[in-house]
Amino acid sequence: MAPVDYEILLFFDEHPIQVSPKVLAANIDYDRQYVGKRCGTLADADLLESVGTGLYQLTNTGTAYLEGELDVSELEIDE
């Protein structure tokens, strides 16, 4: 997991909305392209779900991870 990954997941946990990487990046103060790449990686690991053209939301797996019910070693995340 990259340092930004937790911030991305936490944003979605605190704001249960569908949002694009551009809007997300503006709200967590990271580069839009980097956030977009990390959102794709988190979606591949089933922590986020791509719900439309460029929109993401937190999955139940993502919620379980944030609640400490899922260890990061159980996930397949490509750095």
C-alpha positions as CSV (number, residue, x, y, z in Angstrom):
1,M,0.0,0.0,0.0
2,A,1.2,3.5,-0.9
3,P,0.9,6.2,1.8
4,V,-1.9,7.9,-0.3
5,D,-4.0,4.7,-0.3
6,Y,-5.1,5.1,3.3
7,E,-6.0,8.8,2.7
8,I,-8.1,7.8,-0.4
9,L,-10.0,5.1,1.5
10,L,-10.5,7.3,4.5
11,F,-12.0,10.1,2.2
12,F,-14.5,7.6,0.8
13,D,-15.3,6.3,4.3
14,E,-15.9,9.9,5.6
15,H,-17.8,10.9,2.4
16,P,-20.0,8.0,1.2
17,I,-20.3,9.4,-2.4
18,Q,-19.1,8.6,-5.8
19,V,-16.2,10.8,-6.9
20,S,-13.6,11.1,-9.6
21,P,-9.9,11.0,-9.0
22,K,-9.7,14.6,-10.0
23,V,-12.1,15.7,-7.3
24,L,-10.6,13.3,-4.8
25,A,-7.1,14.7,-5.5
26,A,-8.2,18.2,-5.0
27,N,-9.6,17.2,-1.6
28,I,-6.7,15.2,-0.3
29,D,-4.0,17.4,-1.9
30,Y,-2.3,14.9,-4.2
31,D,-1.6,14.9,-7.9
32,R,-4.6,13.9,-10.0
33,Q,-2.8,11.4,-12.2
34,Y,-1.2,9.7,-9.2
35,V,-4.6,9.5,-7.4
36,G,-6.2,8.1,-10.5
37,K,-3.5,5.4,-10.8
38,R,-3.9,4.5,-7.1
39,C,-7.8,4.4,-7.4
40,G,-7.3,1.9,-10.2
41,T,-5.0,-0.2,-8.1
42,L,-7.4,-0.1,-5.1
43,A,-10.2,-1.1,-7.4
44,D,-8.1,-4.1,-8.6
45,A,-7.8,-5.1,-4.9
46,D,-11.5,-4.7,-4.4
47,L,-11.1,-1.9,-1.9
48,L,-12.8,0.6,-4.3
49,E,-15.4,0.0,-7.0
50,S,-15.5,1.8,-10.4
51,V,-19.1,2.7,-10.7
52,G,-19.1,4.7,-13.9
53,T,-16.9,6.6,-16.2
54,G,-14.2,7.7,-13.9
55,L,-16.2,7.5,-10.6
56,Y,-15.3,5.4,-7.6
57,Q,-16.8,4.4,-4.3
58,L,-15.7,2.4,-1.3
59,T,-16.5,-1.3,-1.3
60,N,-17.5,-3.5,1.7
61,T,-13.9,-4.9,1.5
62,G,-12.6,-1.4,1.8
63,T,-14.8,-0.7,4.8
64,A,-13.6,-4.0,6.4
65,Y,-10.0,-2.9,5.8
66,L,-10.5,0.5,7.5
67,E,-12.3,-1.2,10.4
68,G,-9.3,-3.5,11.0
69,E,-11.2,-6.6,10.0
70,L,-9.0,-7.3,7.0
71,D,-5.2,-7.5,7.0
72,V,-3.4,-5.8,4.0
73,S,-1.4,-9.0,3.5
74,E,-4.7,-10.7,2.5
75,L,-5.0,-8.3,-0.5
76,E,-3.4,-8.4,-3.9
77,I,-2.1,-4.9,-4.4
78,D,0.4,-4.1,-7.2
79,E,2.6,-1.2,-6.2
